[in-house]
Structure formats: structure tokens, C-alpha cells
Amino acid sequence: MMNMFNFDTKQFDTKQLESLFVGPARAYAALAVDFTEKLATAQYEATRAYAETSFAQLRNLADVKDAEGLRAYMEGQQKVATDMTERLKGDAEKVVSLQKDFAEKSQKLTEESSKQVQETATQAVQDAPKGVATSKAAAKTA
């Protein structure tokens, strides 16, 4: 039985395959992993900050023993709400910035890859008549 995966890889031009397909795919994958890592880190930091603030507020509420303590707690809630609003705004801006950066870099990768494909295709079209002439010459001598 013949193994269909047993073939000579030397007959393939892996440089062209690397430059046209594998290289750009690898670059995009690296970009996507980097973006995902940055986004996950930003989300983790935000979630941690929100949780820490919430637990601190719960501890403060648990420490309330009288009307004066409740009043002080309620006044503190206004500051916490203001701080959380600013934090949310900053976190949203960070995510938008990450997404914009990812979009710009992926667009640049796409443009570079398209340019490489176009250059390779142009070169192949230019080299085609040479290959035909060589084939005809080889056929005449045979």
C-alpha cells in the first residue's frame, strides 16, 4: 500500500509558500495573540480594581454602628461612585485604544501581504515566457 504522505518535499518551493502564506499567517497570529493578551490583562486589572473597591465598601458598611457612621458612609459612596465612573471611562478608553492599534497593525499586515502576492504574481507573469521558451527548446532537442 502506498503512503500518500510520503513525498519528496525538496520538489516544492517552500520559500515562496513561506513568504506568501505561512509568514503572513504567523505574523497575524502573533498580532492576535498579543492583542488578546493585552485585552485580557486590561480586563483582569479592571475586574480586580472593581472587586477591591466593592469589598472595601462592604467592609466600611459592616463597620457602621450608628447614624453618624451611616451618614459618613453615604457621603463616601458619592466619592466612590465618582471614582468608579472615572475608572470605567479610563478602562473603556484603554480597550478602544487596544482595538484601534490592533486594527491598524492588522491592516498594515494585510497591505504588506497583498503587495507581496502582487509582486510574486507579476514576477511569475514576467518569467512565464522564459519557461515556455525553455520547454520548447528542450522539446526540440529531445
C-alpha positions in Angstrom: 0.0 0.0 0.0 1.4 3.4 -1.0 1.6 6.1 1.6 0.1 9.3 0.1 2.1 11.4 2.6 5.4 10.0 1.6 6.7 12.6 -0.9 9.8 14.5 -1.6 9.5 17.9 0.0 12.5 19.2 -1.9 10.4 19.5 -5.1 8.4 22.3 -3.5 9.5 25.9 -3.3 8.9 26.4 0.4 10.4 30.0 0.4 7.5 31.2 -1.8 5.0 29.3 0.4 6.6 30.9 3.5 6.6 34.4 2.1 3.1 34.3 0.6 1.1 32.3 3.1 2.8 31.0 6.2 4.7 34.1 7.1 1.7 36.5 6.9 -0.4 33.9 8.8 2.2 33.6 11.5 2.5 37.4 11.8 -1.2 37.8 12.1 -1.5 35.0 14.7 1.3 36.7 16.7 -0.5 40.0 16.5 -3.8 38.4 17.5 -2.2 36.7 20.5 -0.6 39.9 21.6 -3.9 41.8 21.3 -5.8 39.1 23.2 -3.1 39.1 26.0 -3.3 42.9 26.4 -7.1 42.9 26.4 -7.3 40.0 28.9 -4.8 41.9 31.1 -6.8 45.1 30.9 -10.0 43.2 31.8 -8.3 41.4 34.7 -6.9 44.6 36.1 -10.3 46.4 35.8 -12.1 43.5 37.4 -9.7 43.3 40.2 -10.0 47.1 40.9 -13.8 46.9 40.9 -13.8 43.9 43.2 -11.3 45.5 45.6 -13.5 48.7 45.7 -16.6 46.7 46.3 -15.1 44.7 49.1 -13.7 47.8 50.7 -17.2 49.4 50.6 -18.8 46.3 52.1 -16.3 46.3 54.9 -17.0 50.0 55.5 -20.7 49.3 55.6 -20.2 46.4 58.0 -18.3 48.9 60.3 -21.3 51.3 60.5 -22.6 51.3 64.1 -24.7 54.4 64.4 -26.4 57.2 62.4 -23.2 59.3 62.2 -21.4 56.3 60.8 -24.1 55.7 58.2 -24.0 59.4 57.2 -20.2 59.2 56.7 -20.6 56.0 54.8 -23.2 57.5 52.4 -21.0 60.6 51.8 -18.1 58.3 51.0 -20.4 56.5 48.5 -20.6 59.6 46.4 -16.8 59.8 46.1 -16.6 56.0 45.3 -19.3 56.5 42.6 -17.3 59.4 41.1 -14.0 57.4 41.2 -15.7 54.3 39.7 -17.1 56.4 36.8 -13.7 57.8 36.0 -12.2 54.3 36.2 -14.8 52.9 33.8 -14.2 55.8 31.4 -10.4 55.1 31.5 -10.9 51.4 31.1 -13.2 51.9 28.1 -10.6 54.3 26.5 -7.9 51.7 27.0 -9.9 49.0 25.3 -10.8 51.3 22.4 -7.1 52.2 22.1 -6.1 48.5 22.0 -8.7 47.7 19.4 -7.6 50.7 17.2 -4.0 49.6 17.5 -4.9 46.0 16.5 -7.0 47.2 13.5 -4.2 49.4 12.3 -1.5 46.7 12.6 -3.6 44.0 11.0 -4.5 46.4 8.1 -0.7 47.0 7.6 0.0 43.3 7.6 -2.8 42.8 5.0 -1.4 45.5 2.8 2.1 44.1 3.0 0.9 40.6 2.3 -1.2 41.8 -0.7 1.8 43.7 -2.0 4.0 40.6 -1.8 1.4 38.5 -3.6 1.1 41.1 -6.3 4.8 41.3 -6.7 5.1 37.5 -6.9 2.3 37.3 -9.5 3.9 40.0 -11.6 7.2 38.2 -11.4 5.6 34.9 -12.4 3.9 36.5 -15.4 7.2 38.0 -16.5 9.0 34.7 -16.1 6.3 32.6 -17.9 7.6 33.4 -21.4 11.1 32.3 -20.4 9.8 29.0 -19.1 7.8 28.4 -22.3 10.9 29.1 -24.4 13.0 26.7 -22.3 10.3 24.0 -22.6 10.1 24.4 -26.4 13.9 24.3 -26.7 14.1 21.1 -24.6 11.3 19.5 -26.7 13.2 20.2 -30.0 16.4 18.7 -28.7 14.6 15.6 -27.5 
